[in-house]
Amino acid sequence: MSADSPTGAAPAVSPAPARWNRLFQGLQKMGRSPQLPIAVLPAAGILNRLGQPDGFGTATGPSGQSSGNCRNTVK
């Protein structure tokens, strides 16, 4: 045992630092909470794009032509 605390008890923390510790712990939880949704956004965007009808460039319009924006299409 140390000479500072003969009974083995931990030294008391003043109320001000304890209040700041609780505040920072709460802020850390709030900062951690949006990490998962932000982390999956790129994968969700890729899956969303691949789910579109022209995801692989194979979709055709009503006239049988490709759905791309071509300037030399016959109307």
C-alpha positions as CSV (number, residue, x, y, z in Angstrom):
1,M,0.0,0.0,0.0
2,S,1.1,3.5,-0.6
3,A,1.8,6.1,2.0
4,D,-0.8,8.4,0.5
5,S,-3.8,6.2,1.2
6,P,-3.2,4.0,4.2
7,T,-6.6,2.4,4.1
8,G,-6.2,1.3,0.4
9,A,-9.0,3.5,-0.8
10,A,-8.6,5.4,-4.1
11,P,-8.2,9.1,-3.8
12,A,-11.4,11.1,-4.1
13,V,-12.0,12.8,-7.5
14,S,-13.3,16.3,-7.2
15,P,-16.8,16.9,-8.7
16,A,-15.7,19.2,-11.5
17,P,-13.4,16.7,-13.3
18,A,-16.0,13.9,-12.8
19,R,-18.6,16.1,-14.4
20,W,-16.3,16.7,-17.4
21,N,-15.5,13.0,-17.7
22,R,-19.2,12.2,-17.9
23,L,-19.7,14.9,-20.4
24,F,-16.9,13.7,-22.6
25,Q,-18.1,10.1,-22.3
26,G,-21.5,11.2,-23.6
27,L,-20.0,13.1,-26.4
28,Q,-17.8,10.1,-27.4
29,K,-20.9,7.9,-27.6
30,M,-22.7,10.5,-29.8
31,G,-19.6,10.7,-32.0
32,R,-19.4,6.9,-32.4
33,S,-23.1,6.4,-33.2
34,P,-23.0,7.7,-36.8
35,Q,-19.9,5.7,-37.8
36,L,-21.6,2.6,-38.9
37,P,-24.2,4.2,-41.2
38,I,-21.5,6.4,-42.7
39,A,-19.2,3.4,-43.2
40,V,-21.8,1.4,-45.2
41,L,-22.8,4.3,-47.5
42,P,-20.3,3.5,-50.3
43,A,-21.4,-0.1,-50.4
44,A,-25.0,0.9,-50.4
45,G,-24.4,3.3,-53.3
46,I,-22.7,0.6,-55.4
47,L,-25.5,-1.9,-54.8
48,N,-28.1,0.7,-55.6
49,R,-26.4,1.5,-58.9
50,L,-26.0,-2.2,-59.8
51,G,-29.7,-2.6,-59.2
52,Q,-30.7,-0.1,-61.8
53,P,-32.1,-1.4,-65.1
54,D,-29.0,-0.2,-67.0
55,G,-26.5,-1.4,-64.4
56,F,-24.4,-3.3,-66.9
57,G,-25.3,-1.3,-70.0
58,T,-27.7,-3.9,-71.3
59,A,-31.1,-2.2,-70.9
60,T,-32.9,-1.2,-74.1
61,G,-35.6,1.4,-74.6
62,P,-39.1,0.9,-76.1
63,S,-37.7,1.1,-79.7
64,G,-35.1,-1.6,-79.0
65,Q,-32.2,0.9,-78.8
66,S,-29.8,1.1,-75.9
67,S,-30.9,3.5,-73.2
68,G,-27.7,5.5,-73.4
69,N,-27.7,9.1,-74.5
70,C,-26.4,8.8,-78.1
71,R,-26.5,11.8,-80.4
72,N,-26.7,9.8,-83.6
73,T,-30.0,8.0,-82.9
74,V,-32.7,7.8,-85.5
75,K,-36.0,9.3,-84.6
